Amino acid sequence: MNGRAIDTLLWAAGALLLSALLFFSFGPDATATLTWATDGMLHAAGYAVVLTLFLLAGVWRPGRGPGPLAGKHFVIAGAAVALSIVIELLQLVFARSAQVSDVLANAVGALVALAALEVLRFVTEP
């Protein structure tokens, strides 16, 4: 698979999973029966996976090196956390509850994604 195809696949997978994240954020509350810890882990994992895909597509990935958004990893992670805050506030309009714990879990997911990017860089670059 060539580099352009890999990048396209990463962008597409990120967009698809972001769409799923938005669907679950505004659809019926499927997490109402989960414990606080389980809900938090799902939030963190969701943001970690989506953000990792976008960071690999846009910032840096093994085999390609810097991407079109090189050096913008902290801006992208900040935008993800900002989106998380907006989603939580908009949930009030959709008869859901806005929870600070969800934003904190999403921020942890963003930190995990940043760490994953740095670990990948460390283990794959000479």
Contacts in CASP RR format, 6 or more apart in sequence:
PFRMAT RR
TARGET T0000
AUTHOR 0000-0000-0000
METHOD contacts of the structure
MODEL  1
MNGRAIDTLLWAAGALLLSALLFFSFGPDATATLTWATDGMLHAAGYAVV
LTLFLLAGVWRPGRGPGPLAGKHFVIAGAAVALSIVIELLQLVFARSAQV
SDVLANAVGALVALAALEVLRFVTEP
1 9 0 8 1.000
3 63 0 8 1.000
3 64 0 8 1.000
6 61 0 8 1.000
6 64 0 8 1.000
7 57 0 8 1.000
7 58 0 8 1.000
7 61 0 8 1.000
7 64 0 8 1.000
10 53 0 8 1.000
10 54 0 8 1.000
10 56 0 8 1.000
10 57 0 8 1.000
10 58 0 8 1.000
10 61 0 8 1.000
11 53 0 8 1.000
11 54 0 8 1.000
11 57 0 8 1.000
11 58 0 8 1.000
13 53 0 8 1.000
14 50 0 8 1.000
14 53 0 8 1.000
14 54 0 8 1.000
14 57 0 8 1.000
17 46 0 8 1.000
17 49 0 8 1.000
17 50 0 8 1.000
17 53 0 8 1.000
18 50 0 8 1.000
21 46 0 8 1.000
21 47 0 8 1.000
21 50 0 8 1.000
22 87 0 8 1.000
24 30 0 8 1.000
25 87 0 8 1.000
25 91 0 8 1.000
25 96 0 8 1.000
26 87 0 8 1.000
26 90 0 8 1.000
26 91 0 8 1.000
26 94 0 8 1.000
26 96 0 8 1.000
27 94 0 8 1.000
27 96 0 8 1.000
29 96 0 8 1.000
31 39 0 8 1.000
31 42 0 8 1.000
34 42 0 8 1.000
36 101 0 8 1.000
39 101 0 8 1.000
39 102 0 8 1.000
39 105 0 8 1.000
40 101 0 8 1.000
40 102 0 8 1.000
40 105 0 8 1.000
41 105 0 8 1.000
43 102 0 8 1.000
43 105 0 8 1.000
43 106 0 8 1.000
43 109 0 8 1.000
44 105 0 8 1.000
44 106 0 8 1.000
44 108 0 8 1.000
44 109 0 8 1.000
44 112 0 8 1.000
45 109 0 8 1.000
46 109 0 8 1.000
47 80 0 8 1.000
47 84 0 8 1.000
47 105 0 8 1.000
47 106 0 8 1.000
47 107 0 8 1.000
47 108 0 8 1.000
47 109 0 8 1.000
47 110 0 8 1.000
47 112 0 8 1.000
47 113 0 8 1.000
48 109 0 8 1.000
48 110 0 8 1.000
48 112 0 8 1.000
48 113 0 8 1.000
48 116 0 8 1.000
49 113 0 8 1.000
50 80 0 8 1.000
51 76 0 8 1.000
51 77 0 8 1.000
51 80 0 8 1.000
51 109 0 8 1.000
51 110 0 8 1.000
51 113 0 8 1.000
51 114 0 8 1.000
52 112 0 8 1.000
52 113 0 8 1.000
52 116 0 8 1.000
52 117 0 8 1.000
54 76 0 8 1.000
55 73 0 8 1.000
55 76 0 8 1.000
55 77 0 8 1.000
55 113 0 8 1.000
55 114 0 8 1.000
55 116 0 8 1.000
55 117 0 8 1.000
56 117 0 8 1.000
56 120 0 8 1.000
58 67 0 8 1.000
58 68 0 8 1.000
58 69 0 8 1.000
58 70 0 8 1.000
59 66 0 8 1.000
59 67 0 8 1.000
59 69 0 8 1.000
59 70 0 8 1.000
59 71 0 8 1.000
59 72 0 8 1.000
59 73 0 8 1.000
59 76 0 8 1.000
59 117 0 8 1.000
60 66 0 8 1.000
60 67 0 8 1.000
60 70 0 8 1.000
60 73 0 8 1.000
60 117 0 8 1.000
60 120 0 8 1.000
60 121 0 8 1.000
61 67 0 8 1.000
61 120 0 8 1.000
62 120 0 8 1.000
62 124 0 8 1.000
63 124 0 8 1.000
69 76 0 8 1.000
73 114 0 8 1.000
73 117 0 8 1.000
74 114 0 8 1.000
77 110 0 8 1.000
77 111 0 8 1.000
77 113 0 8 1.000
77 114 0 8 1.000
78 110 0 8 1.000
80 106 0 8 1.000
80 110 0 8 1.000
80 113 0 8 1.000
81 103 0 8 1.000
81 106 0 8 1.000
81 107 0 8 1.000
81 110 0 8 1.000
84 102 0 8 1.000
84 103 0 8 1.000
84 106 0 8 1.000
84 107 0 8 1.000
85 103 0 8 1.000
88 98 0 8 1.000
88 99 0 8 1.000
88 100 0 8 1.000
88 102 0 8 1.000
88 103 0 8 1.000
89 98 0 8 1.000
91 97 0 8 1.000
91 98 0 8 1.000
92 98 0 8 1.000
END
